[in-house]
Amino acid sequence: MSRPAPSTMSIYLASNSPRRRELLHQIHVRHEALLFRGPGREDHDINEDVRPGEDAFTYVQRVAHAKAEGGIQRMHWRGLPPQLL
């Protein structure tokens, strides 16, 4: 199965980062923001605090996984069709 060309690909962006949107625009990847953050960096289901004794690698994996899971939940709650996340 071949992948669609980047110009026809569309992804959900589970991030409020203007830089990430800019980068996707630069490489011509269509995206739909799947925003879920409140004001500032608040997000009740994703804790980005470093846990005691947590190394950087473990922290990044944990937070990335939590954000991906949160994005998938929001996709399902909104009844959106599956796409890359």
N, C-alpha and C positions, 0 to 999 in steps of 0.2 A: 504494500500500500504506500503510495507516494504522498508526501506532505504538500499542502498547497504552497504556492509561491508567497513570499512575505507580503506582497501587495494585496493578496486576497485573504490572508490570514487575519483572524480577529481573535483577541484574547480579552479576558477579564483582568483588569488591573486592580488588585486588592490592596491598593496603596494610595495615600493622599499626597505622594511626593511629586512636586512639580518637575523635579529632575528626571524621574522615571518616565513621566509623560513625555517630556522633551526628547529623551533618548529613543523612546518608541516611535515618536514622530520622525525623528532623523533617519531611522532605518525603515520607515514606511510600513510599520505594523499598526494596523487598525486596532483600537482598544476601546473598551467600555469600562469606565471607572466603577468599581464595586466598592464605593466608599462606605465605611462603617465606623469611622472615628467621630467622636464628639469634639468639642472645642479643645484645642491644644493637642496633647498627646494622650488624652484619656480614652480608654477602651476597656470596658468593664470585664470582657472575657479574655483579654490578652494582657498578661502581666509582663512588662519589659524590664522589671527590676532585676538586677543581677542577684542571684541567690548566693548565700554564704558558701564560699569554697568553690563556686562554679567558675571553670576556666572559660576563656573566650570562645573556643570551639564549641563546647557544650552549650553555652549561652546562645550563640548564633543558630545552632541547630534547633534548640528548643523554641526560640522566638519565631524563627521562620516556619517551623511546623505549626505552631499555634496560629500564626497569621494565615497560613494556607487553609487550615481547618476552618477558621473563622470565615474566610472568603467562600469556601465551599458551602458552609451553612447558609450564608446570605444568598448565594446563588439558588439553593433549594428553596429557601423561604420566599424568594421573589418569583419562583417558577421559571427561572431563566434556563435556556437550553444549554447542554454541556458544551464547553469550549475549554481551551487551555486556560489555566489560572496561574 
